[in-house]
Amino acid sequence: MDRTKRRRLEAKGWKVGTTQEFLGLTPEESALIELKLQLAETVRHKRKSLKMTQIALARRLKSSQSRVAKIEAGDPSVSVDLLVRSLLALGTSVRFLRKTLLL
């Protein structure tokens, strides 16, 4: 957010801060959320680059299309385990995952 907009909002009584502050997240919780969102985006990008449908990925995972949609949307019910399994099912290398997870 630019400084002018921030000043304008604060002048009208709004409190401006980060999502982490608003939700009261610890740095660890915030980092986990960011990691999960990055992995979810990588799943979507990799699947699309392979010209694969969500249904095809669901079949590889022995899951459902709606679950793949949740994976790609970064739904909080999706575990890191499922995100990693999805990337492996798409042919992502363990080396890439190590690099990604060790940010």
Secondary structure in CASP SS format (residue, H / E / C, confidence):
PFRMAT SS
TARGET T0000
AUTHOR 0000-0000-0000
METHOD secondary structure of the structure
MODEL  1
M C 1.00
D C 1.00
R H 1.00
T H 1.00
K H 1.00
R H 1.00
R H 1.00
R H 1.00
L H 1.00
E H 1.00
A H 1.00
K C 1.00
G C 1.00
W C 1.00
K C 1.00
V C 1.00
G C 1.00
T C 1.00
T H 1.00
Q H 1.00
E H 1.00
F H 1.00
L H 1.00
G C 1.00
L C 1.00
T C 1.00
P H 1.00
E H 1.00
E H 1.00
S H 1.00
A H 1.00
L H 1.00
I H 1.00
E H 1.00
L H 1.00
K H 1.00
L H 1.00
Q H 1.00
L H 1.00
A H 1.00
E H 1.00
T H 1.00
V H 1.00
R H 1.00
H H 1.00
K H 1.00
R H 1.00
K H 1.00
S H 1.00
L C 1.00
K C 1.00
M C 1.00
T C 1.00
Q H 1.00
I H 1.00
A H 1.00
L H 1.00
A H 1.00
R H 1.00
R H 1.00
L H 1.00
K C 1.00
S C 1.00
S C 1.00
Q H 1.00
S H 1.00
R H 1.00
V H 1.00
A H 1.00
K H 1.00
I H 1.00
E H 1.00
A H 1.00
G C 1.00
D C 1.00
P C 1.00
S C 1.00
V C 1.00
S C 1.00
V H 1.00
D H 1.00
L H 1.00
L H 1.00
V H 1.00
R H 1.00
S H 1.00
L H 1.00
L H 1.00
A H 1.00
L C 1.00
G C 1.00
T C 1.00
S C 1.00
V H 1.00
R H 1.00
F H 1.00
L H 1.00
R H 1.00
K H 1.00
T H 1.00
L H 1.00
L C 1.00
L C 1.00
END
